[in-house]
Amino acid sequence: MARIEGLEGKQAPLVTRILARVAKRKWGRVTEMMKITTHVPKVASGWAAFEMLFDRSTFVERRLRKLAATKTAMQITCAA
């Protein structure tokens, strides 16, 4: 459990509600990290931009990127 309560629904600023909708479409749920980063909309926007650029990167094959993301998630015990 996180030390900071995540913002949800009307508590969150408009920008982060939009980002949460995109995250829900991408992963099927809004992650706890996303709920916590909503406290600072600029951080949430930067994180979303990083994710978007990572997904669109062509420097490394898509299959290898997915493998790296999965391996990282396993190492940090991510439930996603």
PyMOL commands that place a pseudoatom at each C-alpha (Angstrom):
pseudoatom trace, name=CA, resn=MET, resi=1, chain=A, elem=C, hetatm=0, pos=[0.000, 0.000, 0.000]
pseudoatom trace, name=CA, resn=ALA, resi=2, chain=A, elem=C, hetatm=0, pos=[1.253, 3.453, -0.873]
pseudoatom trace, name=CA, resn=ARG, resi=3, chain=A, elem=C, hetatm=0, pos=[1.908, 6.117, 1.725]
pseudoatom trace, name=CA, resn=ILE, resi=4, chain=A, elem=C, hetatm=0, pos=[0.087, 8.666, -0.435]
pseudoatom trace, name=CA, resn=GLU, resi=5, chain=A, elem=C, hetatm=0, pos=[-3.589, 8.250, -1.265]
pseudoatom trace, name=CA, resn=GLY, resi=6, chain=A, elem=C, hetatm=0, pos=[-4.264, 8.366, -4.985]
pseudoatom trace, name=CA, resn=LEU, resi=7, chain=A, elem=C, hetatm=0, pos=[-6.739, 10.827, -6.439]
pseudoatom trace, name=CA, resn=GLU, resi=8, chain=A, elem=C, hetatm=0, pos=[-9.725, 9.467, -8.317]
pseudoatom trace, name=CA, resn=GLY, resi=9, chain=A, elem=C, hetatm=0, pos=[-12.756, 10.827, -10.101]
pseudoatom trace, name=CA, resn=LYS, resi=10, chain=A, elem=C, hetatm=0, pos=[-13.617, 14.464, -9.468]
pseudoatom trace, name=CA, resn=GLN, resi=11, chain=A, elem=C, hetatm=0, pos=[-10.696, 14.881, -7.040]
pseudoatom trace, name=CA, resn=ALA, resi=12, chain=A, elem=C, hetatm=0, pos=[-8.189, 14.623, -9.891]
pseudoatom trace, name=CA, resn=PRO, resi=13, chain=A, elem=C, hetatm=0, pos=[-7.511, 17.531, -12.277]
pseudoatom trace, name=CA, resn=LEU, resi=14, chain=A, elem=C, hetatm=0, pos=[-8.992, 17.329, -15.782]
pseudoatom trace, name=CA, resn=VAL, resi=15, chain=A, elem=C, hetatm=0, pos=[-5.682, 16.530, -17.495]
pseudoatom trace, name=CA, resn=THR, resi=16, chain=A, elem=C, hetatm=0, pos=[-5.039, 13.567, -15.237]
pseudoatom trace, name=CA, resn=ARG, resi=17, chain=A, elem=C, hetatm=0, pos=[-8.606, 12.278, -15.657]
pseudoatom trace, name=CA, resn=ILE, resi=18, chain=A, elem=C, hetatm=0, pos=[-7.976, 12.195, -19.394]
pseudoatom trace, name=CA, resn=LEU, resi=19, chain=A, elem=C, hetatm=0, pos=[-4.672, 10.382, -18.848]
pseudoatom trace, name=CA, resn=ALA, resi=20, chain=A, elem=C, hetatm=0, pos=[-6.434, 7.904, -16.559]
pseudoatom trace, name=CA, resn=ARG, resi=21, chain=A, elem=C, hetatm=0, pos=[-8.967, 7.163, -19.296]
pseudoatom trace, name=CA, resn=VAL, resi=22, chain=A, elem=C, hetatm=0, pos=[-6.121, 6.463, -21.738]
pseudoatom trace, name=CA, resn=ALA, resi=23, chain=A, elem=C, hetatm=0, pos=[-4.381, 4.231, -19.168]
pseudoatom trace, name=CA, resn=LYS, resi=24, chain=A, elem=C, hetatm=0, pos=[-7.598, 2.314, -18.587]
pseudoatom trace, name=CA, resn=ARG, resi=25, chain=A, elem=C, hetatm=0, pos=[-7.920, 1.719, -22.316]
pseudoatom trace, name=CA, resn=LYS, resi=26, chain=A, elem=C, hetatm=0, pos=[-4.275, 0.617, -22.593]
pseudoatom trace, name=CA, resn=TRP, resi=27, chain=A, elem=C, hetatm=0, pos=[-3.925, -1.603, -19.515]
pseudoatom trace, name=CA, resn=GLY, resi=28, chain=A, elem=C, hetatm=0, pos=[-7.533, -2.335, -18.602]
pseudoatom trace, name=CA, resn=ARG, resi=29, chain=A, elem=C, hetatm=0, pos=[-7.256, -0.468, -15.297]
pseudoatom trace, name=CA, resn=VAL, resi=30, chain=A, elem=C, hetatm=0, pos=[-5.769, 2.646, -13.778]
pseudoatom trace, name=CA, resn=THR, resi=31, chain=A, elem=C, hetatm=0, pos=[-2.535, 1.745, -12.016]
pseudoatom trace, name=CA, resn=GLU, resi=32, chain=A, elem=C, hetatm=0, pos=[-1.769, 2.857, -8.477]
pseudoatom trace, name=CA, resn=MET, resi=33, chain=A, elem=C, hetatm=0, pos=[1.210, 4.813, -9.782]
pseudoatom trace, name=CA, resn=MET, resi=34, chain=A, elem=C, hetatm=0, pos=[-1.100, 6.756, -12.071]
pseudoatom trace, name=CA, resn=LYS, resi=35, chain=A, elem=C, hetatm=0, pos=[-3.448, 7.563, -9.185]
pseudoatom trace, name=CA, resn=ILE, resi=36, chain=A, elem=C, hetatm=0, pos=[-0.546, 8.871, -7.113]
pseudoatom trace, name=CA, resn=THR, resi=37, chain=A, elem=C, hetatm=0, pos=[1.041, 10.937, -9.899]
pseudoatom trace, name=CA, resn=THR, resi=38, chain=A, elem=C, hetatm=0, pos=[-2.265, 12.773, -10.324]
pseudoatom trace, name=CA, resn=HIS, resi=39, chain=A, elem=C, hetatm=0, pos=[-1.256, 14.946, -7.380]
pseudoatom trace, name=CA, resn=VAL, resi=40, chain=A, elem=C, hetatm=0, pos=[1.155, 16.730, -9.745]
pseudoatom trace, name=CA, resn=PRO, resi=41, chain=A, elem=C, hetatm=0, pos=[-0.353, 17.001, -13.257]
pseudoatom trace, name=CA, resn=LYS, resi=42, chain=A, elem=C, hetatm=0, pos=[2.986, 17.944, -14.859]
pseudoatom trace, name=CA, resn=VAL, resi=43, chain=A, elem=C, hetatm=0, pos=[4.573, 14.733, -13.562]
pseudoatom trace, name=CA, resn=ALA, resi=44, chain=A, elem=C, hetatm=0, pos=[1.629, 12.683, -14.833]
pseudoatom trace, name=CA, resn=SER, resi=45, chain=A, elem=C, hetatm=0, pos=[1.850, 14.371, -18.234]
pseudoatom trace, name=CA, resn=GLY, resi=46, chain=A, elem=C, hetatm=0, pos=[5.606, 13.757, -18.422]
pseudoatom trace, name=CA, resn=TRP, resi=47, chain=A, elem=C, hetatm=0, pos=[5.161, 10.114, -17.489]
pseudoatom trace, name=CA, resn=ALA, resi=48, chain=A, elem=C, hetatm=0, pos=[2.463, 9.731, -20.160]
pseudoatom trace, name=CA, resn=ALA, resi=49, chain=A, elem=C, hetatm=0, pos=[4.704, 11.366, -22.769]
pseudoatom trace, name=CA, resn=PHE, resi=50, chain=A, elem=C, hetatm=0, pos=[7.547, 9.000, -21.855]
pseudoatom trace, name=CA, resn=GLU, resi=51, chain=A, elem=C, hetatm=0, pos=[5.232, 5.983, -22.197]
pseudoatom trace, name=CA, resn=MET, resi=52, chain=A, elem=C, hetatm=0, pos=[3.976, 7.211, -25.568]
pseudoatom trace, name=CA, resn=LEU, resi=53, chain=A, elem=C, hetatm=0, pos=[7.493, 7.781, -26.909]
pseudoatom trace, name=CA, resn=PHE, resi=54, chain=A, elem=C, hetatm=0, pos=[8.635, 4.403, -25.602]
pseudoatom trace, name=CA, resn=ASP, resi=55, chain=A, elem=C, hetatm=0, pos=[5.767, 2.669, -27.409]
pseudoatom trace, name=CA, resn=ARG, resi=56, chain=A, elem=C, hetatm=0, pos=[6.458, 4.490, -30.663]
pseudoatom trace, name=CA, resn=SER, resi=57, chain=A, elem=C, hetatm=0, pos=[10.216, 4.008, -30.586]
pseudoatom trace, name=CA, resn=THR, resi=58, chain=A, elem=C, hetatm=0, pos=[11.659, 2.249, -33.631]
pseudoatom trace, name=CA, resn=PHE, resi=59, chain=A, elem=C, hetatm=0, pos=[15.263, 2.004, -32.436]
pseudoatom trace, name=CA, resn=VAL, resi=60, chain=A, elem=C, hetatm=0, pos=[14.652, -1.468, -31.009]
pseudoatom trace, name=CA, resn=GLU, resi=61, chain=A, elem=C, hetatm=0, pos=[12.219, -4.104, -32.294]
pseudoatom trace, name=CA, resn=ARG, resi=62, chain=A, elem=C, hetatm=0, pos=[8.745, -4.003, -30.732]
pseudoatom trace, name=CA, resn=ARG, resi=63, chain=A, elem=C, hetatm=0, pos=[9.081, -7.612, -29.555]
pseudoatom trace, name=CA, resn=LEU, resi=64, chain=A, elem=C, hetatm=0, pos=[12.322, -6.838, -27.728]
pseudoatom trace, name=CA, resn=ARG, resi=65, chain=A, elem=C, hetatm=0, pos=[10.811, -3.703, -26.112]
pseudoatom trace, name=CA, resn=LYS, resi=66, chain=A, elem=C, hetatm=0, pos=[7.891, -5.775, -24.803]
pseudoatom trace, name=CA, resn=LEU, resi=67, chain=A, elem=C, hetatm=0, pos=[10.328, -8.375, -23.464]
pseudoatom trace, name=CA, resn=ALA, resi=68, chain=A, elem=C, hetatm=0, pos=[12.346, -5.668, -21.679]
pseudoatom trace, name=CA, resn=ALA, resi=69, chain=A, elem=C, hetatm=0, pos=[9.176, -4.141, -20.206]
pseudoatom trace, name=CA, resn=THR, resi=70, chain=A, elem=C, hetatm=0, pos=[8.000, -7.554, -18.983]
pseudoatom trace, name=CA, resn=LYS, resi=71, chain=A, elem=C, hetatm=0, pos=[11.398, -8.382, -17.466]
pseudoatom trace, name=CA, resn=THR, resi=72, chain=A, elem=C, hetatm=0, pos=[11.488, -5.028, -15.692]
pseudoatom trace, name=CA, resn=ALA, resi=73, chain=A, elem=C, hetatm=0, pos=[7.961, -5.519, -14.358]
pseudoatom trace, name=CA, resn=MET, resi=74, chain=A, elem=C, hetatm=0, pos=[8.954, -8.938, -13.028]
pseudoatom trace, name=CA, resn=GLN, resi=75, chain=A, elem=C, hetatm=0, pos=[12.033, -7.560, -11.295]
pseudoatom trace, name=CA, resn=ILE, resi=76, chain=A, elem=C, hetatm=0, pos=[10.122, -4.803, -9.527]
pseudoatom trace, name=CA, resn=THR, resi=77, chain=A, elem=C, hetatm=0, pos=[7.203, -7.155, -8.782]
pseudoatom trace, name=CA, resn=CYS, resi=78, chain=A, elem=C, hetatm=0, pos=[4.755, -5.126, -10.800]
pseudoatom trace, name=CA, resn=ALA, resi=79, chain=A, elem=C, hetatm=0, pos=[1.280, -6.653, -10.888]
pseudoatom trace, name=CA, resn=ALA, resi=80, chain=A, elem=C, hetatm=0, pos=[0.429, -5.281, -14.334]
for i in range(1, 80): cmd.bond("trace and resi %d" % i, "trace and resi %d" % (i + 1))
show_as sticks, trace
zoom trace
